[in-house]
Amino acid sequence: MVALRVNPTLMLLVWLVSVFIVDRLSYWHVKPGQLTHAYVFGAGSKSYDTMGMAMEKHREDLFRHWLLVIGSGDLEIHTTGAVKERIEIDNVLFIGSKIELIQRLIAETPDAT
C-alpha cells in the first residue's frame, strides 16, 4: 500500500482559508422584527419575519461543543408563514449569550414611521 503524506503547512493553509475566509462569506443580521441572511459576494440576501419564529439550541456533541470550544453550540431556527423553513447554523460561539440577544431583538416590533 502507498502511504499518503500530507504537508502540515498545506493543511494549516487550507484550515486558515476555510475558517477565516470561506466561513465569513455569509452572515446573519438581526434587527427588531427581522432576521436576514446576507452573502458577501452579491448573491443577495434572504429576510425572515420574526413573528412566530422559534429557536432551539443544541449542544449534544460532546467533542465539538464541550472539549474543543467551550460555549459553542448549534442553532436551529424554525420560521412560520407561507413558506416554513428550518434553518441550521452550526458551531455558534458563545451561543447562550447570543440567543438571549437574538430573542430580545426578535421580540421587539419595529418602529412604524
C-alpha positions in Angstrom: 0.0 0.0 0.0 1.1 3.5 -0.7 1.0 5.8 2.3 -0.3 9.3 1.6 1.8 12.0 3.2 0.2 15.4 3.7 2.3 18.5 4.2 1.3 20.1 7.6 1.8 23.6 6.1 -0.7 22.8 3.4 -3.2 21.5 5.9 -2.7 24.7 8.1 -3.2 26.9 5.0 -6.4 25.0 4.0 -7.8 25.3 7.6 -6.9 29.0 7.8 -8.6 29.7 4.4 -11.7 27.7 5.5 -12.1 29.4 8.9 -11.1 33.0 8.1 -12.3 33.4 4.5 -14.9 30.8 3.4 -16.9 30.9 6.7 -17.1 34.7 6.5 -18.8 34.8 3.1 -22.2 34.8 4.6 -23.5 36.2 7.9 -26.7 36.8 9.8 -28.1 40.3 10.6 -30.7 40.5 13.4 -32.9 43.6 13.7 -36.1 44.1 15.6 -38.8 42.0 13.9 -36.4 40.8 11.1 -33.7 38.2 10.7 -31.6 38.4 7.5 -29.1 36.0 6.0 -26.7 38.1 3.8 -24.0 37.0 1.4 -20.8 38.9 0.8 -20.4 38.4 -3.0 -23.6 39.8 -4.3 -25.6 36.6 -4.1 -28.3 38.6 -2.4 -29.9 38.2 1.0 -32.9 36.4 2.4 -35.1 38.0 5.2 -37.4 36.4 7.6 -40.2 37.9 9.7 -39.7 37.0 13.3 -43.4 36.7 14.1 -43.9 33.2 15.4 -40.2 32.3 15.0 -38.8 29.6 17.2 -35.2 28.8 18.1 -33.5 25.8 19.6 -30.0 25.4 21.0 -28.3 22.1 20.6 -25.1 21.2 22.4 -25.2 17.4 22.3 -21.9 16.8 20.5 -19.5 16.4 23.5 -16.3 16.6 21.5 -17.2 19.6 19.3 -19.2 21.7 21.8 -17.6 20.9 25.1 -14.0 19.8 24.6 -12.8 21.8 21.6 -14.6 25.1 22.2 -16.3 25.8 25.5 -19.6 27.7 24.9 -20.3 26.7 21.3 -23.4 25.1 20.0 -25.7 24.6 17.0 -28.7 27.0 16.5 -31.8 25.7 14.8 -34.4 28.3 13.7 -38.0 27.5 12.6 -39.8 30.1 10.6 -43.6 30.5 10.1 -45.7 32.0 7.4 -46.4 30.9 3.8 -43.0 29.2 3.5 -41.9 27.4 6.6 -38.2 26.8 6.8 -35.9 25.0 9.2 -32.5 26.9 9.3 -29.5 25.3 10.9 -26.5 27.4 11.9 -23.6 25.2 13.1 -20.9 26.0 15.6 -22.1 29.3 17.0 -19.6 30.6 19.6 -20.9 31.8 23.0 -24.4 30.5 21.9 -26.1 31.2 25.3 -25.4 35.0 25.2 -26.2 35.2 21.5 -29.6 33.5 21.9 -30.5 35.9 24.7 -29.7 38.9 22.5 -31.5 37.4 19.4 -34.6 36.6 21.5 -34.7 40.2 22.8 -34.3 41.7 19.3 -36.9 39.4 17.6 -39.4 40.1 20.4 -39.4 43.8 19.6 -41.7 45.2 17.0 -40.0 47.6 14.5 -40.9 51.3 14.7 -43.5 52.3 12.2 -42.5 55.6 10.6 
